[in-house]
Structures are given as structure tokens and as C-alpha cells.
Amino acid sequence: MYPNDHSLSCKAASYDMNPAGQLSLPALLRYYQQSAHEHANLLDIGFKDLAQKNIYWVLSALFVEVGTLPAFDQHFDMLTWPRHIEGLLTCRDAQLVQDQKSEAQLTSKWLMVNAANKRLVRPQELLHNVPFSADRHAVPELPPMQLKANYSQQALEVRSARFSDLDVNRHVNNTRYLEWILDALHQTQWANRDIKTLNIQYSREFKEDDQAHIYFMEGENRVRIDLVHSQGKTGVACEMSF
């Protein structure tokens, strides 16, 4: 019988700390994805299971509500469960739990891609045995972004994808995008503010040597930082509230 959820027991490592001495947001996403990876394996829909069918998972969107994240050497659990299917998207939620209190809530949307032709795969055909929990929500819904993209301004910087940025699918790892975005944020007046929510949409992958033109937009208590391909198409959009 397949487990409804999965909890990964974690300890905040020194290399996962941010300058404030808390678990960094990229590290939070890495722990989440490790927990999701382990659960997918238990459900027979993990990386190796899908690879046999020439299919792989791709993260499409992510929303995080951030509380007080663990400090160095503190223990926490990353609890995750599959939520439901929305057309071609498979939704998964998670919570970072410390001392029996949820300190971060997360919802995400994933796509299945055929490795041979890069076409999207309908998840219903492969996930019919997955125990979805449609009424169990870490976050009610993944909200739309409030700030509009503006690429008519000068880019904040241009960054090239390098070999060390790549994952097993040979495109930039989704947590590395967030590192680029936080580096860009540090160049602005918002650098030292506490991030309360993080909303990321992944549209087009960056491969080795691709250039990301980084654009910065701001509003009331929120900013948006987009990674844009040289052709002008959005690769990754990220809106943060403070």
C-alpha cells in the first residue's frame, strides 16, 4: 500500500546557512525536493521509475510562505504529500515542521516531459495509483503574480549558465535559479528585508552558456525579478513579498 505522505528528517548543515544564520531559501527548496524525491520513489513514480519510460519530472511553479527557518544544527522535518492533478500539472504540497510547528508552507506544480520529443505527458496515465489528498492544503492555492513584467528597462545584470549550474537533465537546476535571483536582490534596497512569500514560475529552461538577462521590478512591499533569454522570452519569473 502506498504511503499518503512522507517526512524527511533533517538537520540544518553549516553549508545551508544564509548570512543571517538561518536555513537559506535555496536550501529549503533542496530539502523539499529531496523529500518529494524519496516519496516519489516509494510511490513508484521516481526518477528511475520514469526514466524507464523515457519520461522526467519538471518543476513548473512554486509558492512558499516563509516563517522562522531553522538555525545551524537545528533539527526539522520536511513533510510532503501529493495534492491533486490539474490537467497536465501534478500538484504537491509540503511543510517544514520544527518543534511540532509549521515554519514554512509550500505548494508546487510539476510537469511530466517525454525525454525523446520534449512533449508533455498526461499524468493521469501514470499516476492512477497515487494517493492524492485533495482536501489537504499547506497553502490554499498558488496565487497569480501581482507585478507585471517590464523588460523595456535596462537589465540589472546579465548572467551566463555554467557547467556547475546544470542538473542531470543538463539544464540549470531550479534551485540555482533562486540563487541567481537572490544575488540580484542583494544589489537593491530590498536586500536586507525578510522574505515572507516566494512565488516562482519556470517557463523556459536555460542550458550551458545561455545568457540570463535579469530584470528587476518593484511595488508596494513586493518585488519581481525575472530571468529572461536573449531572445526576450521569460525563462523564470519570481515575485517576493516582504
One Martini backbone bead per residue (centre of mass of N, CA, C, O) as a GRO file, in nm:
protein
  242
    1MET     BB    1   0.096   0.036   0.023
    2TYR     BB    2   0.069   0.364  -0.024
    3PRO     BB    3   0.186   0.656   0.093
    4ASN     BB    4   0.048   0.969   0.159
    5ASP     BB    5   0.328   1.044   0.293
    6HIS     BB    6   0.640   1.233   0.375
    7SER     BB    7   0.926   1.230   0.607
    8LEU     BB    8   1.212   1.435   0.647
    9SER     BB    9   1.496   1.414   0.828
   10CYS     BB   10   1.669   1.708   0.955
   11LYS     BB   11   1.983   1.905   0.937
   12ALA     BB   12   2.128   2.204   0.968
   13ALA     BB   13   2.375   2.301   0.775
   14SER     BB   14   2.636   2.510   0.724
   15TYR     BB   15   2.599   2.516   0.394
   16ASP     BB   16   2.275   2.622   0.445
   17MET     BB   17   2.345   2.903   0.526
   18ASN     BB   18   2.293   3.223   0.584
   19PRO     BB   19   2.407   3.532   0.697
   20ALA     BB   20   2.178   3.505   0.942
   21GLY     BB   21   2.174   3.183   1.032
   22GLN     BB   22   1.982   3.052   0.823
   23LEU     BB   23   1.802   2.887   0.626
   24SER     BB   24   1.803   2.880   0.308
   25LEU     BB   25   1.600   2.888   0.038
   26PRO     BB   26   1.748   2.687  -0.145
   27ALA     BB   27   1.767   2.470   0.079
   28LEU     BB   28   1.467   2.432   0.121
   29LEU     BB   29   1.419   2.323  -0.169
   30ARG     BB   30   1.607   2.082  -0.149
   31TYR     BB   31   1.464   1.936   0.084
   32TYR     BB   32   1.196   1.912  -0.054
   33GLN     BB   33   1.293   1.750  -0.308
   34GLN     BB   34   1.397   1.511  -0.148
   35SER     BB   35   1.128   1.430  -0.023
   36ALA     BB   36   0.979   1.398  -0.294
   37HIS     BB   37   1.169   1.186  -0.411
   38GLU     BB   38   1.122   0.967  -0.197
   39HIS     BB   39   0.816   0.946  -0.238
   40ALA     BB   40   0.820   0.873  -0.537
   41ASN     BB   41   0.965   0.606  -0.494
   42LEU     BB   42   0.737   0.480  -0.313
   43LEU     BB   43   0.528   0.530  -0.574
   44ASP     BB   44   0.672   0.460  -0.854
   45ILE     BB   45   0.762   0.790  -0.963
   46GLY     BB   46   1.049   0.823  -1.003
   47PHE     BB   47   1.325   0.876  -1.178
   48LYS     BB   48   1.377   0.571  -1.253
   49ASP     BB   49   1.089   0.496  -1.333
   50LEU     BB   50   1.058   0.710  -1.567
   51ALA     BB   51   1.317   0.644  -1.730
   52GLN     BB   52   1.198   0.374  -1.844
   53LYS     BB   53   0.986   0.581  -2.013
   54ASN     BB   54   1.125   0.853  -2.098
   55ILE     BB   55   1.074   1.027  -1.827
   56TYR     BB   56   1.033   1.358  -1.668
   57TRP     BB   57   1.057   1.591  -1.424
   58VAL     BB   58   0.906   1.931  -1.396
   59LEU     BB   59   0.923   2.238  -1.268
   60SER     BB   60   0.672   2.506  -1.283
   61ALA     BB   61   0.579   2.576  -0.974
   62LEU     BB   62   0.613   2.804  -0.677
   63PHE     BB   63   0.504   2.832  -0.325
   64VAL     BB   64   0.610   3.033  -0.034
   65GLU     BB   65   0.579   3.031   0.318
   66VAL     BB   66   0.762   3.226   0.556
   67GLY     BB   67   0.916   3.188   0.853
   68THR     BB   68   1.108   3.034   1.089
   69LEU     BB   69   1.410   2.925   1.028
   70PRO     BB   70   1.654   2.727   1.075
   71ALA     BB   71   1.935   2.677   1.245
   72PHE     BB   72   2.221   2.570   1.319
   73ASP     BB   73   2.173   2.223   1.396
   74GLN     BB   74   1.883   2.202   1.350
   75HIS     BB   75   1.584   2.035   1.366
   76PHE     BB   76   1.378   1.887   1.100
   77ASP     BB   77   1.082   1.852   0.893
   78MET     BB   78   0.984   1.718   0.566
   79LEU     BB   79   0.659   1.746   0.455
   80THR     BB   80   0.484   1.538   0.206
   81TRP     BB   81   0.225   1.562  -0.065
   82PRO     BB   82  -0.014   1.473  -0.282
   83ARG     BB   83  -0.287   1.651  -0.413
   84HIS     BB   84  -0.325   1.695  -0.746
   85ILE     BB   85  -0.481   1.726  -1.066
   86GLU     BB   86  -0.410   1.974  -1.347
   87GLY     BB   87  -0.417   1.827  -1.607
   88LEU     BB   88  -0.067   1.846  -1.662
   89LEU     BB   89  -0.065   1.889  -1.352
   90THR     BB   90   0.120   1.823  -1.053
   91CYS     BB   91   0.041   1.844  -0.710
   92ARG     BB   92   0.250   1.963  -0.430
   93ASP     BB   93   0.299   1.953  -0.082
   94ALA     BB   94   0.446   2.136   0.211
   95GLN     BB   95   0.634   2.110   0.531
   96LEU     BB   96   0.807   2.282   0.778
   97VAL     BB   97   0.896   2.110   1.079
   98GLN     BB   98   0.924   2.259   1.414
   99ASP     BB   99   0.828   2.175   1.709
  100GLN     BB  100   0.532   2.118   1.585
  101LYS     BB  101   0.584   2.356   1.367
  102SER     BB  102   0.498   2.551   1.100
  103GLU     BB  103   0.756   2.742   0.903
  104ALA     BB  104   0.669   2.620   0.615
  105GLN     BB  105   0.484   2.670   0.309
  106LEU     BB  106   0.403   2.451   0.022
  107THR     BB  107   0.352   2.481  -0.336
  108SER     BB  108   0.332   2.268  -0.639
  109LYS     BB  109   0.422   2.226  -0.996
  110TRP     BB  110   0.416   1.952  -1.234
  111LEU     BB  111   0.586   1.798  -1.509
  112MET     BB  112   0.571   1.578  -1.784
  113VAL     BB  113   0.848   1.456  -1.991
  114ASN     BB  114   0.955   1.370  -2.298
  115ALA     BB  115   1.283   1.305  -2.381
  116ALA     BB  116   1.265   1.275  -2.697
  117ASN     BB  117   1.027   1.522  -2.775
  118LYS     BB  118   0.933   1.727  -2.530
  119ARG     BB  119   0.664   1.628  -2.446
  120LEU     BB  120   0.380   1.620  -2.284
  121VAL     BB  121   0.245   1.430  -2.012
  122ARG     BB  122  -0.015   1.257  -1.899
  123PRO     BB  123  -0.061   1.178  -1.562
  124GLN     BB  124  -0.307   0.980  -1.546
  125GLU     BB  125  -0.153   0.726  -1.674
  126LEU     BB  126   0.072   0.709  -1.410
  127LEU     BB  127  -0.120   0.807  -1.131
  128HIS     BB  128  -0.358   0.600  -1.039
  129ASN     BB  129  -0.206   0.506  -0.747
  130VAL     BB  130  -0.210   0.777  -0.619
  131PRO     BB  131  -0.254   0.935  -0.294
  132PHE     BB  132  -0.448   1.180  -0.295
  133SER     BB  133  -0.496   1.518  -0.115
  134ALA     BB  134  -0.729   1.749  -0.188
  135ASP     BB  135  -0.799   1.851   0.132
  136ARG     BB  136  -0.478   1.904   0.165
  137HIS     BB  137  -0.333   2.216   0.279
  138ALA     BB  138  -0.064   2.432   0.295
  139VAL     BB  139  -0.184   2.594   0.050
  140PRO     BB  140  -0.456   2.691  -0.103
  141GLU     BB  141  -0.298   2.858  -0.342
  142LEU     BB  142  -0.152   2.953  -0.639
  143PRO     BB  143  -0.075   3.264  -0.698
  144PRO     BB  144  -0.072   3.535  -0.867
  145MET     BB  145   0.092   3.784  -0.999
  146GLN     BB  146   0.111   4.142  -0.941
  147LEU     BB  147   0.354   4.194  -1.118
  148LYS     BB  148   0.470   4.324  -1.405
  149ALA     BB  149   0.643   4.295  -1.676
  150ASN     BB  150   0.969   4.481  -1.752
  151TYR     BB  151   1.188   4.499  -2.052
  152SER     BB  152   1.256   4.815  -2.125
  153GLN     BB  153   1.468   4.813  -1.938
  154GLN     BB  154   1.750   4.776  -1.780
  155ALA     BB  155   1.941   4.542  -1.690
  156LEU     BB  156   2.089   4.450  -1.400
  157GLU     BB  157   2.196   4.178  -1.540
  158VAL     BB  158   2.428   3.930  -1.676
  159ARG     BB  159   2.399   3.568  -1.697
  160SER     BB  160   2.580   3.267  -1.713
  161ALA     BB  161   2.566   2.940  -1.785
  162ARG     BB  162   2.716   2.676  -1.615
  163PHE     BB  163   2.817   2.367  -1.545
  164SER     BB  164   2.752   2.392  -1.223
  165ASP     BB  165   2.430   2.454  -1.286
  166LEU     BB  166   2.371   2.169  -1.364
  167ASP     BB  167   2.180   1.892  -1.422
  168VAL     BB  168   2.079   1.579  -1.529
  169ASN     BB  169   1.926   1.743  -1.780
  170ARG     BB  170   2.120   1.988  -1.870
  171HIS     BB  171   2.003   2.211  -1.682
  172VAL     BB  172   1.922   2.442  -1.479
  173ASN     BB  173   1.873   2.441  -1.166
  174ASN     BB  174   1.608   2.552  -0.979
  175THR     BB  175   1.783   2.655  -0.730
  176ARG     BB  176   1.984   2.833  -0.892
  177TYR     BB  177   1.790   3.051  -0.974
  178LEU     BB  178   1.747   3.159  -0.687
  179GLU     BB  179   2.037   3.246  -0.644
  180TRP     BB  180   2.037   3.460  -0.865
  181ILE     BB  181   1.801   3.627  -0.748
  182LEU     BB  182   1.935   3.693  -0.471
  183ASP     BB  183   2.179   3.837  -0.590
  184ALA     BB  184   2.010   4.063  -0.719
  185LEU     BB  185   1.865   4.163  -0.464
  186HIS     BB  186   2.138   4.258  -0.319
  187GLN     BB  187   2.149   4.523  -0.523
  188THR     BB  188   1.918   4.632  -0.346
  189GLN     BB  189   1.705   4.785  -0.105
  190TRP     BB  190   1.588   4.476  -0.031
  191ALA     BB  191   1.817   4.290   0.085
  192ASN     BB  192   1.740   4.299   0.426
  193ARG     BB  193   1.474   4.164   0.393
  194ASP     BB  194   1.212   3.971   0.481
  195ILE     BB  195   1.085   3.689   0.343
  196LYS     BB  196   0.745   3.572   0.308
  197THR     BB  197   0.723   3.529  -0.009
  198LEU     BB  198   0.736   3.279  -0.284
  199ASN     BB  199   0.713   3.319  -0.651
  200ILE     BB  200   0.754   3.064  -0.900
  201GLN     BB  201   0.817   3.058  -1.262
  202TYR     BB  202   0.866   2.802  -1.508
  203SER     BB  203   0.924   2.820  -1.866
  204ARG     BB  204   1.245   2.835  -1.955
  205GLU     BB  205   1.527   2.694  -2.010
  206PHE     BB  206   1.869   2.676  -1.915
  207LYS     BB  207   2.176   2.642  -2.069
  208GLU     BB  208   2.475   2.614  -2.151
  209ASP     BB  209   2.569   2.958  -2.212
  210ASP     BB  210   2.333   3.090  -2.139
  211GLN     BB  211   2.162   3.399  -2.113
  212ALA     BB  212   2.065   3.605  -1.830
  213HIS     BB  213   1.833   3.852  -1.810
  214ILE     BB  214   1.802   4.076  -1.535
  215TYR     BB  215   1.494   4.181  -1.391
  216PHE     BB  216   1.355   4.472  -1.211
  217MET     BB  217   1.068   4.489  -0.993
  218GLU     BB  218   0.846   4.723  -0.813
  219GLY     BB  219   0.647   4.760  -0.510
  220GLU     BB  220   0.436   4.706  -0.256
  221ASN     BB  221   0.606   4.485  -0.067
  222ARG     BB  222   0.736   4.410  -0.361
  223VAL     BB  223   0.905   4.190  -0.595
  224ARG     BB  224   1.054   4.138  -0.929
  225ILE     BB  225   1.242   3.863  -1.082
  226ASP     BB  226   1.380   3.810  -1.407
  227LEU     BB  227   1.464   3.554  -1.640
  228VAL     BB  228   1.602   3.630  -1.964
  229HIS     BB  229   1.629   3.576  -2.273
  230SER     BB  230   1.783   3.702  -2.552
  231GLN     BB  231   1.493   3.685  -2.712
  232GLY     BB  232   1.277   3.784  -2.464
  233LYS     BB  233   1.216   3.529  -2.298
  234THR     BB  234   1.083   3.383  -2.035
  235GLY     BB  235   1.216   3.170  -1.788
  236VAL     BB  236   1.203   3.327  -1.499
  237ALA     BB  237   0.971   3.400  -1.232
  238CYS     BB  238   0.990   3.630  -0.937
  239GLU     BB  239   0.798   3.678  -0.639
  240MET     BB  240   0.834   3.902  -0.355
  241SER     BB  241   0.752   3.932  -0.013
  242PHE     BB  242   0.771   4.157   0.308
   0.00000   0.00000   0.00000
